[in-house]
Amino acid sequence: MSKTAVLSEVLPSSCEEVLALVKKAERGDGSTLPALRECMKIPEVVGLFGGDLARNAQLTLIGKLCGKNLASQEALIGKLELLRADLAGQNPSSLESLLVGRIVACWLHLHYLEQIYSEREIENLKVGAYYEHCLDRAQRRYLSAIKTLATVRKLALPVLQVNIGQSQVNVAGTGIED
Protein backbone atom coordinates (compact mmCIF):
# COMPACT_ATOMS: atom_id res chain seq x y z
CA MET A 1 0.00 0.00 0.00
CA SER A 2 1.39 3.43 -0.90
CA LYS A 3 2.03 6.19 1.61
CA THR A 4 -0.53 8.39 -0.18
CA ALA A 5 -3.22 5.74 0.27
CA VAL A 6 -2.42 5.47 3.99
CA LEU A 7 -2.57 9.26 4.40
CA SER A 8 -5.92 9.51 2.63
CA GLU A 9 -7.28 6.92 5.07
CA VAL A 10 -5.90 8.80 8.08
CA LEU A 11 -6.49 12.46 7.21
CA PRO A 12 -9.95 13.98 7.49
CA SER A 13 -11.30 15.17 4.15
CA SER A 14 -13.77 17.87 5.27
CA CYS A 15 -14.07 20.63 7.86
CA GLU A 16 -16.74 18.63 9.67
CA GLU A 17 -14.39 15.64 9.93
CA VAL A 18 -11.57 17.84 11.25
CA LEU A 19 -13.87 19.33 13.90
CA ALA A 20 -15.13 15.87 14.89
CA LEU A 21 -11.52 14.67 15.12
CA VAL A 22 -10.56 17.62 17.32
CA LYS A 23 -13.56 17.12 19.60
CA LYS A 24 -12.62 13.47 20.09
CA ALA A 25 -9.00 14.46 20.76
CA GLU A 26 -10.11 17.06 23.32
CA ARG A 27 -11.90 14.26 25.19
CA GLY A 28 -8.64 12.27 25.26
CA ASP A 29 -9.46 9.71 22.55
CA GLY A 30 -6.07 8.20 21.69
CA SER A 31 -7.34 6.79 18.39
CA THR A 32 -7.21 10.32 16.98
CA LEU A 33 -3.43 10.64 17.32
CA PRO A 34 -2.35 9.30 13.90
CA ALA A 35 -4.71 11.65 12.06
CA LEU A 36 -3.88 14.57 14.38
CA ARG A 37 -0.16 14.09 13.83
CA GLU A 38 -0.63 14.16 10.06
CA CYS A 39 -2.85 17.25 10.28
CA MET A 40 -0.34 19.04 12.48
CA LYS A 41 2.30 18.74 9.77
CA ILE A 42 0.41 21.52 7.99
CA PRO A 43 1.53 24.88 9.50
CA GLU A 44 -1.86 26.55 9.02
CA VAL A 45 -3.58 23.74 10.93
CA VAL A 46 -1.11 24.06 13.80
CA GLY A 47 -1.94 27.77 14.01
CA LEU A 48 -5.68 27.10 14.01
CA PHE A 49 -5.46 24.82 17.00
CA GLY A 50 -3.27 26.90 19.25
CA GLY A 51 0.17 25.61 18.35
CA ASP A 52 1.65 29.12 18.34
CA LEU A 53 2.14 29.74 22.07
CA ALA A 54 3.73 33.16 21.57
CA ARG A 55 0.75 34.37 19.57
CA ASN A 56 -1.65 32.86 22.13
CA ALA A 57 0.12 34.76 24.93
CA GLN A 58 -0.07 37.96 22.89
CA LEU A 59 -3.79 37.49 22.27
CA THR A 60 -4.34 36.96 26.00
CA LEU A 61 -2.49 40.19 26.76
CA ILE A 62 -4.43 42.04 24.05
CA GLY A 63 -7.64 40.80 25.66
CA LYS A 64 -6.51 42.24 28.99
CA LEU A 65 -5.50 45.54 27.42
CA CYS A 66 -8.59 46.05 25.28
CA GLY A 67 -11.32 44.20 27.13
CA LYS A 68 -14.38 43.75 24.91
CA ASN A 69 -13.43 46.63 22.59
CA LEU A 70 -13.07 44.78 19.29
CA ALA A 71 -11.88 47.88 17.43
CA SER A 72 -8.97 48.29 19.85
CA GLN A 73 -8.19 44.59 19.69
CA GLU A 74 -8.06 44.60 15.88
CA ALA A 75 -6.00 47.80 15.83
CA LEU A 76 -3.46 46.31 18.23
CA ILE A 77 -3.32 43.00 16.34
CA GLY A 78 -2.74 45.00 13.14
CA LYS A 79 0.01 47.02 14.83
CA LEU A 80 1.74 43.82 15.96
CA GLU A 81 1.55 42.35 12.46
CA LEU A 82 3.02 45.54 10.95
CA LEU A 83 5.77 45.57 13.55
CA ARG A 84 6.49 41.88 12.95
CA ALA A 85 6.63 42.33 9.16
CA ASP A 86 8.79 45.44 9.41
CA LEU A 87 11.30 43.82 11.75
CA ALA A 88 11.41 40.50 9.89
CA GLY A 89 12.15 41.96 6.48
CA GLN A 90 11.94 40.06 3.19
CA ASN A 91 13.46 36.65 3.89
CA PRO A 92 14.09 36.15 7.60
CA SER A 93 15.86 33.03 8.79
CA SER A 94 14.09 30.82 11.33
CA LEU A 95 16.23 32.32 14.08
CA GLU A 96 15.40 35.85 12.96
CA SER A 97 11.68 34.98 12.93
CA LEU A 98 11.89 33.69 16.50
CA LEU A 99 13.73 36.80 17.63
CA VAL A 100 11.27 39.09 15.86
CA GLY A 101 8.44 37.26 17.63
CA ARG A 102 10.23 37.81 20.92
CA ILE A 103 10.73 41.51 20.23
CA VAL A 104 7.04 41.93 19.39
CA ALA A 105 6.01 40.05 22.55
CA CYS A 106 8.35 42.17 24.69
CA TRP A 107 7.08 45.36 23.04
CA LEU A 108 3.49 44.40 23.85
CA HIS A 109 4.32 43.39 27.42
CA LEU A 110 6.30 46.57 28.07
CA HIS A 111 3.44 48.75 26.84
CA TYR A 112 0.94 46.71 28.82
CA LEU A 113 2.93 47.39 31.99
CA GLU A 114 3.29 51.06 31.06
CA GLN A 115 -0.48 51.36 30.72
CA ILE A 116 -1.15 49.63 34.03
CA TYR A 117 1.41 51.84 35.78
CA SER A 118 0.08 55.05 34.26
CA GLU A 119 -3.55 54.24 35.15
CA ARG A 120 -2.92 53.51 38.83
CA GLU A 121 -2.92 55.98 41.65
CA ILE A 122 0.01 54.53 43.56
CA GLU A 123 0.14 55.74 47.13
CA ASN A 124 2.20 52.91 48.60
CA LEU A 125 5.96 53.19 47.98
CA LYS A 126 6.39 49.41 47.91
CA VAL A 127 3.74 49.03 45.22
CA GLY A 128 5.30 51.85 43.21
CA ALA A 129 8.74 50.25 43.52
CA TYR A 130 7.25 46.92 42.41
CA TYR A 131 5.81 48.46 39.24
CA GLU A 132 9.06 50.30 38.52
CA HIS A 133 10.96 47.03 38.91
CA CYS A 134 8.56 45.25 36.54
CA LEU A 135 8.94 48.03 33.98
CA ASP A 136 12.73 47.96 34.26
CA ARG A 137 12.82 44.18 33.73
CA ALA A 138 10.45 44.37 30.76
CA GLN A 139 12.55 47.15 29.22
CA ARG A 140 15.72 45.08 29.64
CA ARG A 141 14.14 42.03 28.01
CA TYR A 142 12.89 44.17 25.14
CA LEU A 143 16.26 45.80 24.51
CA SER A 144 18.05 42.46 24.91
CA ALA A 145 15.84 40.89 22.22
CA ILE A 146 16.52 43.84 19.89
CA LYS A 147 20.26 43.61 20.51
CA THR A 148 20.25 39.85 19.90
CA LEU A 149 18.47 40.29 16.56
CA ALA A 150 20.96 42.97 15.54
CA THR A 151 23.85 40.69 16.52
CA VAL A 152 22.45 37.74 14.57
CA ARG A 153 22.01 39.91 11.50
CA LYS A 154 25.48 41.39 11.85
CA LEU A 155 27.03 37.94 12.12
CA ALA A 156 25.16 36.82 9.00
CA LEU A 157 26.64 39.60 6.87
CA PRO A 158 29.77 38.78 4.90
CA VAL A 159 32.86 40.71 5.94
CA LEU A 160 34.45 42.57 3.06
CA GLN A 161 37.82 44.25 3.18
CA VAL A 162 39.16 46.25 0.28
CA ASN A 163 42.77 47.42 0.28
CA ILE A 164 43.75 49.81 -2.47
CA GLY A 165 47.44 50.51 -2.87
CA GLN A 166 49.74 51.52 -5.65
CA SER A 167 48.80 49.43 -8.65
CA GLN A 168 47.08 46.76 -6.52
CA VAL A 169 43.62 45.88 -5.26
CA ASN A 170 43.22 43.20 -2.59
CA VAL A 171 39.74 41.98 -1.68
CA ALA A 172 39.18 39.65 1.25
CA GLY A 173 35.99 38.08 2.59
CA THR A 174 35.04 35.69 5.36
CA GLY A 175 34.72 32.73 3.06
CA ILE A 176 31.39 31.90 4.75
CA GLU A 177 28.79 30.71 2.27
CA ASP A 178 25.02 30.87 2.84
Secondary structure as the mmCIF struct_conf table of DSSP 4:
data_model
#
loop_
_struct_conf.conf_type_id
_struct_conf.id
_struct_conf.beg_label_comp_id
_struct_conf.beg_label_asym_id
_struct_conf.beg_label_seq_id
_struct_conf.end_label_comp_id
_struct_conf.end_label_asym_id
_struct_conf.end_label_seq_id
HELX_RH_AL_P HELX_RH_AL_P1 LYS A 3 VAL A 10
BEND BEND1 LEU A 11 LEU A 11
BEND BEND2 SER A 14 SER A 14
HELX_RH_AL_P HELX_RH_AL_P2 CYS A 15 GLU A 26
TURN_TY1_P TURN_TY1_P1 ARG A 27 GLY A 28
HELX_RH_3T_P HELX_RH_3T_P1 GLY A 30 THR A 32
HELX_RH_AL_P HELX_RH_AL_P3 LEU A 33 CYS A 39
TURN_TY1_P TURN_TY1_P2 MET A 40 LYS A 41
BEND BEND3 ILE A 42 ILE A 42
HELX_RH_AL_P HELX_RH_AL_P4 PRO A 43 LEU A 48
TURN_TY1_P TURN_TY1_P3 PHE A 49 GLY A 50
HELX_RH_AL_P HELX_RH_AL_P5 LEU A 53 CYS A 66
TURN_TY1_P TURN_TY1_P4 GLY A 67 LYS A 68
HELX_RH_AL_P HELX_RH_AL_P6 LEU A 70 ALA A 88
BEND BEND4 GLN A 90 ASN A 91
HELX_RH_AL_P HELX_RH_AL_P7 SER A 94 GLU A 119
HELX_RH_AL_P HELX_RH_AL_P8 LEU A 125 ALA A 156
BEND BEND5 LEU A 157 LEU A 157
HELX_LH_PP_P HELX_LH_PP_P1 PRO A 158 VAL A 159
STRN STRN1 LEU A 160 GLY A 165
TURN_TY1_P TURN_TY1_P5 GLN A 166 SER A 167
STRN STRN2 GLN A 168 GLY A 173
#
